[in-house]
């Protein structure tokens, strides 16, 4: 394996000169710099970034820690992938490495900060992880952190979230405008902050329009397709069925969509359906599933950017960013005013 000494010898310069060229520090003549860079390329030399990080007290690495709320959330592949794509884009542009963690152990016995302390990450991006028990350590050690999807962050941490309330308001107002007054809602067991915001916004709009929302129209799912399947089975057996269903997630909406035909219901002829998240599969269904699209890539990009700024400036306080969403009505909503 080629070493820095090999580069210095072939380039006819000192070890220190090679170090200055690699780290872009110190005074090195342009011709000398070009010669050293040429030799580095010829010898296929890669600097020891670990050693550089130890010298600079910096690893040039950001860790990503997904939620371990339950197994269903861990299977939310598209959600995490789109956020990570945004993180990766920023890191590629700025030559930062990514450490993607999968937790080991029980959810109630997880130390979310172990990567920062043990693997020397420069910062952490936490997706759906509640910051409640981490506040003291984050503030004390000035840990660069970005939380995506959970509120209650300390001043030091960055907080990023979709405008869930506005998105849910758009859904509900659109359904009402299209004649739907009997609307069911599929909530989620062990809900995250964004899921709670979506539900609260839905009930607010129903109250503003003086519409009843009986307990029989509220269903609980597991974030995934099975929750939607169970909800539509119960709805099919109801005497007074709702004319529309709002699902807190697209995955539960997909369960409704798949199971509806098995219980003798057609979407949207018998019942309209709306999800939330902007999953790609919503476009591939026939008809396409109405949903609210989130800018998850943008959140990932911004989360990494804010951490990078805090790494360079340890006194920088955290920022909060609410990302706009786009409501796509699509083909699973029927205008019953026209009937």
C-alpha positions as a printed NumPy array, in Angstrom:
array([[  0.   ,   0.   ,   0.   ],
       [  1.339,   3.393,  -0.991],
       [  2.244,   5.677,   1.913],
       [  2.728,   9.41 ,   2.274],
       [  6.466,   8.782,   2.487],
       [  6.368,   7.069,  -0.935],
       [  4.695,  10.147,  -2.401],
       [  7.29 ,  12.463,  -0.809],
       [ 10.175,  10.373,  -2.128],
       [  8.939,  10.206,  -5.736],
       [  7.942,  13.88 ,  -5.782],
       [ 11.302,  14.898,  -4.316],
       [  9.769,  16.844,  -1.434],
       [  9.501,  16.473,   2.324],
       [  6.836,  14.517,   4.175],
       [  5.547,  17.817,   5.606],
       [  5.132,  19.308,   2.112],
       [  2.974,  16.362,   1.048],
       [  0.901,  16.806,   4.209],
       [  0.404,  20.493,   3.431],
       [ -0.747,  19.705,  -0.109],
       [ -3.194,  17.013,   1.069],
       [ -4.682,  19.251,   3.75 ],
       [ -4.49 ,  22.382,   1.589],
       [ -2.641,  24.227,   4.354],
       [  0.639,  26.096,   4.589],
       [  2.712,  27.768,   1.892],
       [  3.538,  25.477,  -1.019],
       [  4.675,  26.75 ,  -4.416],
       [  2.148,  26.115,  -7.174],
       [  4.565,  24.035,  -9.271],
       [  5.447,  21.919,  -6.242],
       [  1.782,  21.455,  -5.388],
       [  0.978,  20.328,  -8.927],
       [  3.897,  17.87 ,  -8.887],
       [  2.786,  16.346,  -5.59 ],
       [ -0.812,  16.016,  -6.804],
       [  0.401,  14.357,  -9.991],
       [  2.42 ,  11.8  ,  -8.005],
       [ -0.516,  11.148,  -5.68 ],
       [ -2.611,  10.274,  -8.737],
       [  0.153,   8.138, -10.31 ],
       [  0.675,   6.113,  -7.137],
       [ -3.058,   5.868,  -6.457],
       [ -2.478,   7.204,  -2.954],
       [ -5.395,   7.774,  -0.597],
       [ -4.773,   9.813,   2.573],
       [ -5.533,   8.187,   5.898],
       [ -8.687,  10.128,   6.742],
       [ -8.9  ,   8.458,  10.161],
       [ -5.486,   9.805,  11.114],
       [ -6.397,  13.196,   9.696],
       [ -9.555,  13.186,  11.75 ],
       [ -7.667,  12.366,  14.94 ],
       [ -5.267,  15.223,  14.304],
       [ -8.105,  17.654,  13.621],
       [-10.449,  16.158,  16.262],
       [-12.877,  15.565,  13.402],
       [-13.934,  12.388,  11.576],
       [-15.704,  14.072,   8.641],
       [-18.568,  11.616,   9.221],
       [-22.259,  12.113,   9.951],
       [-24.319,   9.3  ,  11.474],
       [-27.934,   8.625,  10.532],
       [-30.092,   6.949,  13.179],
       [-33.606,   5.809,  12.158],
       [-36.507,   5.369,  14.562],
       [-37.022,   2.131,  16.412],
       [-40.597,   3.016,  17.356],
       [-41.682,  -0.408,  16.177],
       [-40.966,  -2.898,  13.425],
       [-43.495,  -1.304,  11.106],
       [-41.604,   1.978,  11.108],
       [-38.337,   0.186,  10.404],
       [-39.964,  -1.275,   7.3  ],
       [-40.94 ,   2.171,   6.012],
       [-38.301,   1.82 ,   3.299],
       [-39.334,   4.641,   0.971],
       [-39.594,   7.201,   3.796],
       [-36.059,   6.58 ,   5.051],
       [-34.575,   6.126,   1.602],
       [-35.792,   9.514,   0.411],
       [-34.426,  11.296,   3.49 ],
       [-31.1  ,   9.478,   3.199],
       [-30.915,  10.403,  -0.506],
       [-31.017,  14.068,   0.495],
       [-28.366,  13.569,   3.18 ],
       [-26.181,  11.715,   0.708],
       [-26.477,  14.462,  -1.908],
       [-25.215,  17.089,   0.522],
       [-22.456,  14.83 ,   1.835],
       [-21.265,  13.965,  -1.681],
       [-21.104,  17.648,  -2.573],
       [-19.049,  18.35 ,   0.539],
       [-16.912,  15.172,   0.798],
       [-18.506,  13.976,   4.037],
       [-18.924,  10.275,   4.863],
       [-22.187,   8.746,   6.128],
       [-22.541,   6.115,   8.84 ],
       [-25.99 ,   4.49 ,   8.687],
       [-26.903,   2.801,  11.948],
       [-29.287,  -0.039,  12.631],
       [-29.951,  -0.325,  16.35 ],
       [-29.139,  -3.484,  18.258],
       [-30.987,  -4.412,  21.402],
       [-34.376,  -3.546,  22.828],
       [-36.01 ,  -0.228,  21.868],
       [-36.255,   0.741,  25.547],
       [-32.551,   0.161,  26.098],
       [-30.983,   2.149,  23.247],
       [-28.291,   4.809,  23.662],
       [-28.916,   7.027,  20.635],
       [-25.714,   8.99 ,  21.195],
       [-23.282,   6.045,  21.229],
       [-22.155,   6.725,  17.646],
       [-21.147,  10.251,  18.567],
       [-19.105,   9.155,  21.554],
       [-17.727,   5.772,  20.452],
       [-17.381,   6.025,  16.673],
       [-16.485,   9.698,  16.732],
       [-19.123,  10.932,  14.316],
       [-19.078,  14.698,  13.936],
       [-22.871,  14.905,  14.099],
       [-26.107,  12.929,  14.188],
       [-29.274,  12.91 ,  12.103],
       [-32.128,  11.279,  14.019],
       [-35.227,  10.247,  12.063],
       [-38.343,   9.888,  14.202],
       [-36.295,   9.618,  17.415],
       [-37.741,  11.538,  20.362],
       [-35.159,  13.933,  21.836],
       [-36.734,  13.957,  25.317],
       [-34.112,  11.847,  27.08 ],
       [-31.191,  13.314,  25.114],
       [-31.625,  16.994,  25.928],
       [-29.079,  17.236,  28.726],
       [-26.258,  15.492,  26.857],
       [-26.854,  17.4  ,  23.623],
       [-26.75 ,  20.738,  25.425],
       [-23.808,  19.817,  27.665],
       [-21.558,  18.437,  24.931],
       [-22.754,  20.745,  22.148],
       [-23.524,  17.788,  19.902],
       [-24.465,  18.782,  16.323],
       [-27.87 ,  17.122,  15.851],
       [-30.756,  17.285,  13.416],
       [-34.096,  15.736,  14.391],
       [-36.507,  14.9  ,  11.57 ],
       [-40.158,  14.441,  12.478],
       [-40.133,  14.895,  16.268],
       [-40.689,  18.052,  18.295],
       [-39.337,  19.107,  21.686],
       [-35.778,  19.646,  20.491],
       [-33.208,  21.544,  22.572],
       [-31.847,  24.902,  21.396],
       [-28.654,  23.241,  20.264],
       [-30.432,  20.785,  17.942],
       [-31.978,  21.388,  14.53 ],
       [-35.602,  20.436,  13.918],
       [-37.05 ,  19.605,  10.502],
       [-40.601,  18.554,   9.712],
       [-43.191,  18.631,   6.95 ],
       [-46.127,  21.006,   7.272],
       [-48.363,  18.139,   8.351],
       [-51.144,  20.344,   9.661],
       [-51.462,  22.28 ,   6.414],
       [-51.387,  19.094,   4.347],
       [-54.123,  17.481,   6.423],
       [-56.193,  20.667,   6.225],
       [-55.948,  20.6  ,   2.426],
       [-57.173,  16.995,   2.336],
       [-60.15 ,  17.591,   4.6  ],
       [-61.27 ,  20.845,   2.984],
       [-61.041,  19.256,  -0.47 ],
       [-63.208,  16.306,   0.563],
       [-65.814,  18.618,   2.114],
       [-65.795,  20.793,  -1.007],
       [-66.55 ,  17.657,  -3.019],
       [-69.605,  16.844,  -0.907],
       [-68.123,  14.49 ,   1.713],
       [-69.508,  15.082,   5.193],
       [-69.159,  11.531,   6.55 ],
       [-65.413,  11.002,   6.693],
       [-63.589,   8.168,   8.471],
       [-60.02 ,   8.498,   9.718],
       [-57.34 ,   5.822,  10.141],
       [-55.046,   6.987,  12.941],
       [-51.997,   5.06 ,  14.17 ],
       [-51.099,   3.198,  17.312],
       [-48.092,   4.729,  19.129],
       [-48.235,   7.796,  16.869],
       [-45.275,  10.039,  16.143],
       [-45.547,  13.828,  16.379],
       [-46.262,  14.257,  12.664],
       [-49.072,  11.662,  12.778],
       [-50.662,  13.461,  15.731],
       [-50.449,  16.798,  13.896],
       [-52.238,  15.322,  10.881],
       [-55.099,  13.976,  12.98 ],
       [-55.533,  17.14 ,  15.043],
       [-55.691,  19.246,  11.886],
       [-58.34 ,  16.914,  10.42 ],
       [-60.578,  17.191,  13.495],
       [-60.122,  20.992,  13.57 ],
       [-61.413,  21.329,  10.004],
       [-64.36 ,  19.029,  10.729],
       [-65.333,  21.208,  13.719],
       [-64.915,  24.406,  11.712],
       [-67.429,  23.04 ,   9.209],
       [-69.833,  21.827,  11.941],
       [-69.467,  18.228,  10.819],
       [-69.841,  15.262,  13.159],
       [-66.972,  12.853,  13.581],
       [-68.374,   9.913,  15.562],
       [-66.111,   7.497,  17.43 ],
       [-67.245,   4.74 ,  15.054],
       [-65.453,   6.562,  12.213],
       [-62.069,   6.506,  13.982],
       [-59.829,   3.49 ,  13.33 ],
       [-56.349,   2.601,  14.556],
       [-53.691,   1.004,  12.382],
       [-50.081,  -0.114,  12.59 ],
       [-48.648,   2.392,  10.056],
       [-48.65 ,  -0.391,   7.483],
       [-51.069,  -2.072,   5.043],
       [-52.632,  -4.347,   7.643],
       [-54.083,  -1.364,   9.503],
       [-55.868,  -0.223,   6.364],
       [-57.162,  -3.705,   5.587],
       [-58.692,  -4.079,   9.041],
       [-60.306,  -0.632,   8.821],
       [-62.016,  -1.227,   5.46 ],
       [-63.341,  -4.618,   6.628],
       [-65.049,  -2.91 ,   9.564],
       [-66.329,  -0.076,   7.39 ],
       [-67.836,  -2.534,   4.876],
       [-70.012,  -4.023,   7.616],
       [-71.292,  -0.661,   8.905],
       [-74.93 ,   0.311,   8.408],
       [-74.114,   3.942,   7.786],
       [-70.804,   3.914,   5.998],
       [-68.628,   6.995,   5.528],
       [-68.275,   8.284,   1.985],
       [-64.532,   8.923,   2.354],
       [-61.513,   7.648,   4.279],
       [-58.485,   9.701,   5.291],
       [-55.456,   7.59 ,   6.189],
       [-52.611,   9.012,   8.275],
       [-50.11 ,   7.169,   6.067],
       [-49.96 ,   5.98 ,   2.475],
       [-49.104,   2.445,   3.554],
       [-52.391,   2.113,   5.455],
       [-54.195,   3.715,   2.501],
       [-52.671,   1.023,   0.275],
       [-54.133,  -1.614,   2.605],
       [-57.581,  -0.042,   2.159],
       [-57.087,   0.072,  -1.603],
       [-56.049,  -3.597,  -1.832],
       [-58.731,  -4.947,   0.489],
       [-61.706,  -2.881,  -0.73 ],
       [-62.535,  -5.183,  -3.636],
       [-62.435,  -8.225,  -1.321],
       [-65.217,  -6.721,   0.81 ],
       [-67.32 ,  -5.651,  -2.167],
       [-66.414,  -1.95 ,  -2.247],
       [-65.09 ,   0.033,  -5.186],
       [-62.768,   3.039,  -4.928],
       [-63.819,   5.796,  -5.541],
       [-67.34 ,   4.764,  -6.65 ],
       [-68.359,   3.46 ,  -3.21 ],
       [-65.848,   5.239,  -1.029],
       [-63.149,   7.877,  -1.609],
       [-59.634,   7.448,  -0.243],
       [-56.721,   9.758,   0.641],
       [-53.313,   8.94 ,   2.128],
       [-50.388,  11.017,   3.312],
       [-46.619,  10.793,   2.613],
       [-46.211,  10.837,  -1.161],
       [-45.063,   7.258,  -1.681],
       [-44.139,   6.371,  -5.249],
       [-46.587,   3.448,  -5.364],
       [-49.536,   5.88 ,  -5.15 ],
       [-48.83 ,   6.853,  -8.773],
       [-48.747,   3.257,  -9.964],
       [-52.2  ,   2.255,  -8.718],
       [-55.316,   2.393, -10.933],
       [-56.794,   4.79 , -10.07 ],
       [-53.86 ,   6.703,  -8.604],
       [-54.121,   7.153,  -4.828],
       [-54.645,  10.722,  -3.62 ],
       [-51.886,  11.763,  -1.215],
       [-49.844,  14.592,   0.267],
       [-46.273,  14.683,  -1.04 ],
       [-43.461,  15.56 ,   1.364],
       [-40.068,  16.993,   0.43 ],
       [-38.142,  14.286,   2.275],
       [-35.03 ,  14.673,   0.123],
       [-35.002,  18.383,   0.919],
       [-35.268,  17.654,   4.637],
       [-32.351,  15.234,   4.47 ],
       [-30.226,  17.734,   2.558],
       [-31.006,  20.539,   5.004],
       [-30.422,  18.298,   8.036],
       [-26.894,  17.499,   6.839],
       [-26.19 ,  21.128,   5.907],
       [-27.195,  22.44 ,   9.339],
       [-25.057,  19.843,  11.083],
       [-22.075,  20.734,   8.896],
       [-22.475,  24.391,   9.852],
       [-22.555,  23.494,  13.545],
       [-19.449,  21.342,  13.182],
       [-17.598,  24.347,  11.772],
       [-19.089,  26.702,  14.374],
       [-19.611,  25.108,  17.795],
       [-21.527,  28.166,  19.059],
       [-24.195,  27.987,  16.353],
       [-27.668,  27.346,  17.764],
       [-30.16 ,  24.986,  16.17 ],
       [-32.7  ,  25.989,  13.549],
       [-36.293,  24.918,  12.886],
       [-37.559,  24.346,   9.357],
       [-41.112,  23.41 ,   8.335],
       [-41.134,  22.095,   4.762],
       [-44.103,  22.788,   2.486],
       [-46.112,  19.841,   1.161],
       [-48.144,  19.327,  -2.01 ],
       [-51.633,  17.82 ,  -1.995],
       [-52.379,  15.627,  -5.035],
       [-56.142,  14.779,  -5.24 ],
       [-55.739,  12.172,  -8.028],
       [-58.243,   9.475,  -8.919],
       [-59.392,   7.988,  -5.607],
       [-61.593,  10.966,  -4.705],
       [-65.12 ,  11.179,  -6.087],
       [-67.101,  14.406,  -6.278],
       [-70.424,  13.319,  -4.814],
       [-71.913,  16.797,  -5.212],
       [-72.343,  15.93 ,  -8.89 ],
       [-74.495,  12.882,  -8.094]])
